[in-house]
Amino acid sequence: MSIYQLPADLPVPVDDGAADHLLGLELRGLVLDSSSGPVDLAELAARRAVLYVYPATGIPGRPTPDGWDAIPGARGCTPESCAFRDHAGELTELGARVAGLSAQPLEQQIEFARRERMPFPVVADPRLELGDALGLPTFEFGGATLYKRITLVLEAGRVTRVFYPVFPPDRNAADVVAWLRARSGP
């Protein structure tokens, strides 16, 4: 199956409470490398922004690791990212800047952003610095710690909305757009 398709039988993640503490948290100065150069997350959060966090994008031609599809919420990073790319214009119209973030190294983030033509920064956080700062939910796979899929809406330096768990991942961007539209009013 392609990295752009989601299997019909994906397990649905459940809300384990790991994101309950995030609403209202302040993003302090943390600068991480991205496909577009350094990103200061506090500066990103100063105005309206959407930060979607995901485990790891797939690589065309490379098989999905054994057991990946069995982890609730793991599969779907590429479709989710492509959906944010496809909704980037709407998000901009709603006053939101967008960034994606995972624990993948910078080289992989740059390759992914180029291949998929991402119009926003794809942030590399291989040391899980944002996770440490905010207490983001993670899971273990193949000897690595990865982020669970979560989307944060940021305004005035704080987390104002948390989408967690995110499922299905390819619908996340549309859900964020709908929420921002409802909040912005007619």
Salt bridges, closest charged atoms under 4 A:
ASP16 OD2 - LYS148 NZ 2.58
GLU26 OE1 - ARG28 NH2 3.63
GLU26 OE1 - ARG158 NH2 3.87
GLU43 OE2 - ARG97 NH1 3.29
ASP69 OD1 - ARG75 NH1 2.89
GLU80 OE1 - ARG149 NH1 2.54
ASP86 OD1 - ARG85 NE 2.90
GLU90 OE1 - HIS87 ND1 2.58
GLU90 OE2 - ARG181 NH1 3.39
GLU111 OE2 - ARG115 NE 2.85
GLU116 OE1 - ARG85 NH1 3.53
GLU116 OE2 - ARG115 NH1 3.12
GLU129 OE2 - ARG127 NH2 2.85
GLU155 OE2 - ARG48 NE 2.86
GLU155 OE1 - ARG183 NH1 2.11
ASP175 OD1 - ARG171 NE 3.48
